[in-house]
């Protein structure tokens, strides 16, 4: 009787756990053909079989034994409730709130609760207001670097125009201004850098970034303007060029491309994958032209004031949104409020059968965007130089990718787009891998110097011809 009761209870729990995953499949047939579907069917069979045994025992029991059996069932149910209750209290006390959601014993809990995410980011936004944010909201780009800013760590500075600078109060509008100090002569050539944190020089000071080193190697006639912004995707890089770079009329535009820039291109709400409160613009092809799906990117304060995640504008256009990652309510409300159920559900996080399709969409749109960007630079009379910026894992690739003979995502995208690009990998390998990257996977001062040294000859020829 004891084992039958335990088996029935476990069967019910596993059946509900398996059935809850049905939402991750496109249809019921796909669900029953999957591991969760098979688990659901087996659990139902175990539950029915166990209940059958219990009923059989009750029927075969003598009248005087039925009271004892009923008592055993009652004691079992009481113990079950006490065990679940104490486990639930312990789980709630051990859980921690993070930017990604609640965690329990290091496991991110699914489904997530929107109210907890909004509470977390409201605190983040309040702190940004109190301390002054280095990054500020932009209705076109989503976010940009504020002018004349100092990062709270006093590690990053911006010029009067919001460009990377070694100190606050600089203005690159003066052609005599250089990163290392004012020159006696006006710059005859302006080089603009655009991209994400790999171009910006995150984790190192401006003086240790490859943009700064490059300017030093190209003196005395060159001024380098670093328009890169950490966290930007290729979509924002294109818009950054159109909105902020073009008015400066640079003679050369260096377009830094990393694999994360490709992955971010269809991500409207970065908090779905990383800790970041701002939103991003989403570009689509419309009438053979690249167009933003909305005229204005929502501000972070607007995003986290909404009552439900489903109220977010254009949410289903975000490739990182998964409806089954979030609480559904309704008939599932009771189970979704249980930390034990959520922990069991999260031990094997729900997957998405459309992941590969979304990756292909990101690659195709990235190809279109980078070709469009190069074409715009050329039409403006400038010289585009696309630079592939590899991560540590791409210099020392995985065995799986080596077996498949596949280049990294960004390099593969550029090849598919038939875009010529500069690859500094050979130069980077002259530095020990352990010394080439910082803890956050950005270039170290040594690696930055190597990238600048390798880029300098090609740019020096352009400068001399200018």
C-alpha positions as CSV (number, residue, x, y, z in Angstrom):
1,X,0.0,0.0,0.0
2,X,2.8,2.4,1.0
3,X,4.7,1.9,-2.3
4,X,1.5,2.2,-4.3
5,X,0.6,5.5,-2.7
6,X,4.1,6.9,-3.3
7,X,4.1,5.7,-6.9
8,X,0.7,7.3,-7.5
9,X,1.8,10.6,-6.0
10,X,5.0,10.6,-8.0
11,X,3.1,9.7,-11.1
12,X,0.7,12.6,-10.7
13,X,3.6,15.1,-10.2
14,X,5.5,13.8,-13.2
15,X,2.4,13.8,-15.4
16,X,1.7,17.4,-14.6
17,X,5.4,18.2,-15.2
18,X,5.3,16.5,-18.6
19,X,2.0,18.0,-19.6
20,X,3.2,21.5,-18.7
21,X,5.9,21.2,-21.3
22,X,3.3,20.5,-24.0
23,X,3.3,24.3,-24.7
24,X,6.9,24.1,-25.9
25,X,5.8,21.9,-28.9
26,X,4.0,23.1,-32.0
27,X,1.3,20.4,-31.7
28,X,0.2,17.5,-29.5
29,X,1.7,14.9,-31.8
30,X,5.1,16.5,-31.5
31,X,4.6,16.5,-27.8
32,X,3.8,12.8,-27.5
33,X,6.8,12.0,-29.7
34,X,9.1,14.0,-27.4
35,X,10.8,13.0,-24.1
36,X,8.3,15.1,-22.0
37,X,5.4,13.5,-23.9
38,X,6.7,10.0,-23.3
39,X,7.3,10.9,-19.6
40,X,3.7,12.1,-19.4
41,X,2.3,8.9,-20.9
42,X,4.4,6.6,-18.7
43,X,3.6,8.7,-15.6
44,X,-0.1,8.4,-16.4
45,X,0.2,4.6,-16.7
46,X,2.1,4.4,-13.4
47,X,-0.5,6.6,-11.7
48,X,-3.4,4.5,-13.0
49,X,-1.7,1.2,-12.2
50,X,-0.9,2.4,-8.7
51,X,-4.5,3.6,-8.1
52,X,-5.7,0.3,-9.4
53,X,-3.5,-1.5,-6.8
54,X,-4.9,0.7,-4.0
55,X,-8.5,0.1,-5.1
56,X,-7.8,-3.6,-5.3
57,X,-6.3,-3.6,-1.8
58,X,-9.3,-1.8,-0.4
59,X,-11.8,-4.2,-2.0
60,X,-9.9,-7.3,-0.8
61,X,-9.5,-5.9,2.7
62,X,-11.8,-7.2,5.5
63,X,-14.1,-4.6,7.0
64,X,-11.9,-4.3,10.2
65,X,-8.8,-3.8,8.0
66,X,-10.4,-1.0,5.9
67,X,-10.1,1.5,8.8
68,X,-6.4,0.7,9.1
69,X,-5.9,1.2,5.3
70,X,-7.9,4.4,5.4
71,X,-5.7,5.6,8.3
72,X,-2.5,4.7,6.4
73,X,-3.8,6.7,3.4
74,X,-4.6,9.7,5.7
75,X,-1.2,9.5,7.4
76,X,0.5,9.4,4.0
77,X,-1.4,12.5,2.7
78,X,-0.6,14.4,5.9
79,X,3.1,13.5,5.6
80,X,3.0,14.5,1.9
81,X,1.5,17.9,2.8
82,X,4.0,18.5,5.6
83,X,6.9,17.5,3.3
84,X,5.8,19.6,0.5
85,X,5.0,22.5,2.8
86,X,8.4,22.5,4.5
87,X,10.2,22.0,1.2
88,X,8.3,24.9,-0.3
89,X,9.2,27.2,2.6
90,X,12.9,26.1,2.5
91,X,13.0,26.7,-1.3
92,X,11.5,30.2,-1.0
93,X,14.1,31.1,1.6
94,X,17.0,29.8,-0.5
95,X,15.8,31.4,-3.7
96,X,17.6,34.5,-5.0
97,X,16.5,37.3,-7.3
98,X,18.8,38.1,-10.2
99,X,18.5,40.1,-13.4
100,X,17.6,37.0,-15.3
101,X,14.9,35.9,-12.8
102,X,14.8,33.9,-9.6
103,X,17.4,31.1,-9.0
104,X,17.4,28.2,-6.6
105,X,20.6,26.4,-5.8
106,X,22.1,28.0,-8.9
107,X,19.3,26.9,-11.2
108,X,17.3,29.6,-13.0
109,X,13.7,29.1,-12.3
110,X,11.1,28.7,-15.1
111,X,8.5,29.9,-15.7
112,X,9.6,33.5,-14.8
113,X,7.4,36.0,-13.2
114,X,7.2,39.5,-14.8
115,X,6.5,41.4,-11.6
116,X,9.8,40.2,-10.1
117,X,11.7,41.2,-13.2
118,X,10.1,44.7,-13.2
119,X,10.9,45.1,-9.5
120,X,14.5,44.3,-10.1
121,X,14.9,46.7,-13.0
122,X,13.0,49.5,-11.3
123,X,15.7,49.4,-8.6
124,X,18.4,49.4,-11.4
125,X,16.8,52.5,-13.0
126,X,16.5,54.3,-9.7
127,X,20.2,53.7,-9.1
128,X,21.0,55.0,-12.6
129,X,19.1,58.2,-11.9
130,X,20.7,58.7,-8.5
131,X,24.3,58.1,-9.7
132,X,24.0,59.3,-13.3
133,X,24.1,56.8,-16.1
134,X,27.0,56.6,-18.6
135,X,24.6,55.2,-21.1
136,X,21.4,57.1,-21.9
137,X,18.2,56.4,-23.7
138,X,18.0,57.2,-27.4
139,X,14.7,56.8,-29.3
140,X,16.4,55.6,-32.4
141,X,19.3,53.5,-31.2
142,X,17.8,52.4,-27.9
143,X,20.7,53.7,-25.9
144,X,23.9,55.7,-26.6
145,X,26.8,57.1,-24.6
146,X,25.9,60.4,-22.9
147,X,28.0,63.5,-23.6
148,X,30.7,64.5,-21.1
149,X,30.1,61.5,-18.9
150,X,32.3,59.7,-16.4
151,X,31.4,56.0,-15.6
152,X,30.7,55.4,-11.9
153,X,33.8,53.2,-11.8
154,X,35.8,56.2,-13.2
155,X,37.1,53.8,-15.9
156,X,35.3,55.2,-18.9
157,X,35.0,58.8,-20.1
158,X,33.1,60.5,-23.0
159,X,33.8,63.6,-24.9
160,X,31.4,66.6,-25.3
161,X,30.0,64.7,-28.3
162,X,29.5,61.4,-26.5
163,X,32.6,59.6,-28.0
164,X,35.1,57.4,-26.2
165,X,37.8,59.7,-24.8
166,X,40.7,59.4,-22.3
167,X,39.2,62.2,-20.2
168,X,36.1,64.2,-19.8
169,X,35.7,67.7,-21.4
170,X,37.4,66.9,-24.7
171,X,35.8,68.0,-28.0
172,X,36.8,66.2,-31.2
173,X,35.1,69.0,-33.2
174,X,38.5,70.7,-32.9
175,X,40.7,69.0,-35.6
176,X,43.8,69.5,-33.4
177,X,42.4,67.3,-30.7
178,X,43.9,63.8,-30.4
179,X,43.4,61.1,-27.8
180,X,46.9,61.5,-26.5
181,X,46.8,65.3,-26.5
182,X,46.4,68.3,-28.8
183,X,48.4,68.4,-32.0
184,X,50.0,71.5,-33.5
185,X,48.3,70.8,-36.8
186,X,44.8,70.1,-37.9
187,X,43.9,66.5,-38.9
188,X,43.5,66.0,-42.6
189,X,41.9,62.6,-42.2
190,X,39.2,61.5,-39.8
191,X,38.7,57.8,-39.1
192,X,35.5,56.7,-37.5
193,X,35.1,53.4,-35.6
194,X,31.7,51.8,-35.2
195,X,30.7,48.5,-33.5
196,X,30.2,47.1,-30.1
197,X,32.3,46.6,-26.9
198,X,35.0,44.8,-28.9
199,X,35.6,48.0,-30.9
200,X,34.8,50.4,-28.0
201,X,37.5,48.8,-25.9
202,X,35.5,47.6,-22.9
203,X,37.4,46.5,-19.8
204,X,40.4,48.6,-20.6
205,X,41.0,52.4,-20.4
206,X,40.8,54.5,-23.5
207,X,44.6,54.7,-23.6
208,X,44.7,50.9,-23.8
209,X,42.1,50.4,-26.5
210,X,43.0,49.5,-30.1
211,X,41.4,52.7,-31.4
212,X,43.7,54.9,-29.3
213,X,46.8,52.9,-30.2
214,X,45.8,53.1,-33.9
215,X,45.6,56.9,-33.8
216,X,49.1,57.0,-32.2
217,X,50.5,55.0,-35.1
218,X,49.0,57.2,-37.8
219,X,50.1,60.6,-36.6
220,X,50.5,63.4,-37.3
221,X,47.5,63.9,-39.7
222,X,44.9,61.5,-38.4
223,X,42.1,61.9,-35.8
224,X,40.3,58.7,-34.7
225,X,36.7,59.0,-33.5
226,X,35.4,56.0,-31.5
227,X,31.6,55.8,-32.0
228,X,31.3,52.2,-30.8
229,X,28.8,51.4,-28.1
230,X,28.9,48.4,-25.8
231,X,26.0,46.0,-26.4
232,X,25.0,47.2,-29.8
233,X,24.0,44.8,-32.6
234,X,24.6,45.3,-36.3
235,X,21.2,46.9,-36.6
236,X,22.2,49.6,-34.1
237,X,25.6,50.0,-35.8
238,X,23.9,50.9,-39.1
239,X,21.6,53.4,-37.4
240,X,24.5,54.8,-35.4
241,X,26.3,55.5,-38.7
242,X,23.3,57.2,-40.2
243,X,22.5,59.3,-37.2
244,X,25.8,60.2,-35.6
245,X,28.8,59.2,-37.8
246,X,27.7,60.6,-41.2
247,X,27.6,64.3,-40.1
248,X,31.3,64.1,-39.2
249,X,32.2,63.2,-42.8
250,X,35.0,60.8,-42.0
251,X,37.3,59.7,-44.8
252,X,37.5,56.2,-43.4
253,X,34.9,54.1,-41.5
254,X,36.2,51.1,-39.7
255,X,33.3,48.7,-39.1
256,X,34.1,46.3,-36.2
257,X,32.0,43.1,-36.4
258,X,31.8,40.5,-33.6
259,X,29.6,37.4,-33.5
260,X,27.5,38.8,-30.7
261,X,26.5,41.7,-33.0
262,X,24.9,39.1,-35.3
263,X,23.2,37.3,-32.4
264,X,21.7,40.6,-31.1
265,X,20.3,41.8,-34.4
266,X,16.8,40.4,-33.8
267,X,16.7,41.1,-30.1
268,X,14.4,44.0,-29.1
269,X,14.5,43.5,-25.3
270,X,18.1,42.6,-24.2
271,X,17.0,41.8,-20.7
272,X,15.6,38.5,-22.1
273,X,19.2,37.3,-22.5
274,X,21.5,39.7,-20.6
275,X,21.3,42.2,-17.8
276,X,20.4,45.4,-19.6
277,X,17.3,47.6,-19.1
278,X,17.2,49.4,-22.5
279,X,15.4,48.2,-25.6
280,X,16.8,47.9,-29.2
281,X,15.4,48.8,-32.6
282,X,14.3,46.0,-34.8
283,X,14.9,46.2,-38.5
284,X,13.0,44.3,-41.2
285,X,13.0,44.3,-45.0
286,X,10.0,46.2,-46.3
287,X,9.5,47.1,-50.0
288,X,13.2,46.0,-50.6
289,X,14.4,48.5,-48.0
290,X,15.6,48.2,-44.4
291,X,13.0,49.7,-42.1
292,X,12.6,49.9,-38.3
293,X,9.3,48.3,-37.2
294,X,8.5,51.3,-35.0
295,X,9.5,54.9,-35.2
296,X,10.5,55.1,-31.6
297,X,12.2,52.5,-29.3
298,X,10.4,52.4,-25.9
299,X,12.2,53.9,-22.9
300,X,13.2,51.6,-20.0
301,X,10.9,53.4,-17.6
302,X,7.9,52.6,-20.0
303,X,9.0,48.9,-20.3
304,X,9.1,48.1,-16.7
305,X,5.9,50.0,-15.8
306,X,3.8,47.5,-17.8
307,X,1.7,45.0,-15.9
308,X,2.5,42.0,-18.1
309,X,5.3,41.0,-20.4
310,X,2.8,40.4,-23.2
311,X,2.0,44.2,-23.2
312,X,5.5,45.0,-24.6
313,X,5.4,46.5,-28.1
314,X,6.4,44.1,-30.9
315,X,7.3,41.4,-28.4
316,X,6.8,38.5,-30.8
317,X,9.3,40.1,-33.2
318,X,12.0,39.5,-30.6
319,X,13.9,36.2,-31.3
320,X,14.7,35.8,-27.7
321,X,11.1,35.8,-26.4
322,X,9.7,32.4,-25.5
323,X,6.2,32.5,-24.2
324,X,6.7,29.2,-22.3
325,X,9.5,30.9,-20.3
326,X,6.9,33.0,-18.5
327,X,4.0,32.2,-16.2
328,X,0.7,31.4,-17.9
329,X,-1.7,31.7,-15.1
330,X,-5.2,30.2,-15.5
331,X,-5.4,26.5,-14.6
332,X,-1.6,26.4,-14.0
333,X,-1.6,29.2,-11.4
334,X,-1.3,27.0,-8.4
335,X,1.6,24.9,-9.8
336,X,3.4,28.0,-11.1
337,X,3.4,29.4,-7.6
338,X,5.2,26.3,-6.3
339,X,9.0,26.7,-6.1
340,X,9.3,22.9,-6.0
341,X,7.5,22.5,-9.3
342,X,9.4,25.3,-10.9
343,X,12.7,23.8,-9.7
344,X,11.9,20.4,-11.1
345,X,10.7,22.0,-14.4
346,X,13.9,24.0,-14.6
347,X,16.4,21.2,-14.1
348,X,16.1,20.6,-17.8
349,X,15.3,24.0,-19.2
350,X,12.6,24.1,-22.0
351,X,14.1,24.1,-25.5
352,X,12.7,25.7,-28.6
353,X,12.5,23.8,-31.9
354,X,12.7,27.1,-33.8
355,X,16.2,28.0,-32.5
356,X,17.9,27.0,-35.7
357,X,15.4,29.0,-37.8
358,X,15.9,32.1,-35.7
359,X,19.7,31.8,-36.1
360,X,19.3,31.6,-39.9
361,X,17.1,34.7,-39.8
362,X,19.7,36.6,-37.8
363,X,22.4,35.6,-40.3
364,X,20.4,36.6,-43.3
365,X,19.4,40.0,-41.9
366,X,23.0,40.6,-40.8
367,X,24.2,40.0,-44.3
368,X,21.7,42.5,-45.6
369,X,22.5,45.1,-42.9
370,X,26.3,44.9,-43.4
371,X,26.0,45.2,-47.2
372,X,23.7,48.1,-46.8
373,X,26.1,49.8,-44.3
374,X,29.1,49.3,-46.6
375,X,27.1,50.7,-49.5
376,X,26.1,53.8,-47.6
377,X,29.7,54.5,-46.5
378,X,30.8,54.3,-50.2
379,X,28.0,56.5,-51.3
380,X,29.1,59.1,-48.8
381,X,32.5,59.2,-50.4
382,X,34.3,57.4,-47.5
383,X,36.3,54.2,-47.5
384,X,34.8,51.3,-45.5
385,X,37.1,48.8,-43.8
386,X,35.3,45.9,-42.2
387,X,37.2,44.2,-39.3
388,X,36.3,40.8,-37.9
389,X,36.9,40.9,-34.2
390,X,37.2,37.3,-32.8
391,X,36.4,36.2,-29.3
392,X,38.7,34.0,-27.3
393,X,36.6,30.9,-28.0
394,X,36.9,31.7,-31.8
395,X,40.6,31.8,-31.7
396,X,40.7,28.5,-29.8
397,X,37.6,27.0,-31.4
398,X,35.6,24.1,-30.1
399,X,36.3,20.5,-31.3
400,X,32.7,20.4,-32.6
401,X,33.2,23.4,-34.9
402,X,36.6,22.1,-36.0
403,X,35.0,18.8,-37.0
404,X,32.3,20.7,-38.9
405,X,35.0,23.0,-40.4
406,X,32.8,26.0,-39.8
407,X,34.2,29.5,-39.3
408,X,32.9,31.7,-36.5
409,X,29.4,33.2,-36.8
410,X,30.5,36.7,-37.8
411,X,33.2,35.6,-40.2
412,X,30.7,33.2,-41.8
413,X,28.2,36.0,-42.2
414,X,30.7,38.3,-43.9
415,X,31.8,35.5,-46.2
416,X,28.1,34.8,-47.2
417,X,27.6,38.5,-47.8
418,X,30.7,38.5,-50.1
419,X,32.2,41.3,-47.9
420,X,36.0,41.6,-47.8
421,X,37.2,42.0,-44.3
422,X,40.4,42.3,-42.2
423,X,41.0,39.3,-39.9
424,X,43.5,40.1,-37.0
425,X,43.5,36.5,-35.7
426,X,47.1,35.9,-36.8
427,X,48.2,39.1,-35.0
428,X,46.3,38.1,-31.9
429,X,47.9,34.7,-31.8
430,X,51.3,36.4,-31.3
431,X,50.0,37.1,-27.7
432,X,49.4,34.3,-25.3
433,X,45.7,33.5,-25.3
434,X,45.7,33.8,-21.5
435,X,47.0,37.4,-21.9
436,X,45.0,38.4,-25.0
437,X,41.7,38.7,-23.3
438,X,40.3,40.3,-20.1
439,X,38.0,38.4,-17.7
440,X,34.9,39.6,-19.6
441,X,36.3,38.3,-22.9
442,X,37.3,41.7,-24.3
443,X,40.8,42.6,-25.7
444,X,43.6,43.2,-23.2
445,X,46.0,46.1,-23.7
446,X,48.5,43.7,-25.4
447,X,45.9,42.4,-27.8
448,X,44.7,45.9,-28.6
449,X,48.2,47.0,-29.4
450,X,48.5,44.0,-31.8
451,X,45.3,44.8,-33.6
452,X,46.4,48.4,-34.1
453,X,49.8,47.3,-35.3
454,X,48.2,45.0,-37.9
455,X,45.7,47.6,-39.1
456,X,48.1,50.5,-39.3
457,X,49.9,49.6,-42.7
458,X,46.6,49.4,-44.7
459,X,45.3,52.6,-43.1
460,X,48.7,54.4,-43.5
461,X,48.4,53.9,-47.2
462,X,44.9,55.4,-47.2
463,X,46.1,58.3,-45.1
464,X,49.1,59.0,-47.4
465,X,46.8,59.0,-50.4
466,X,44.3,61.4,-48.8
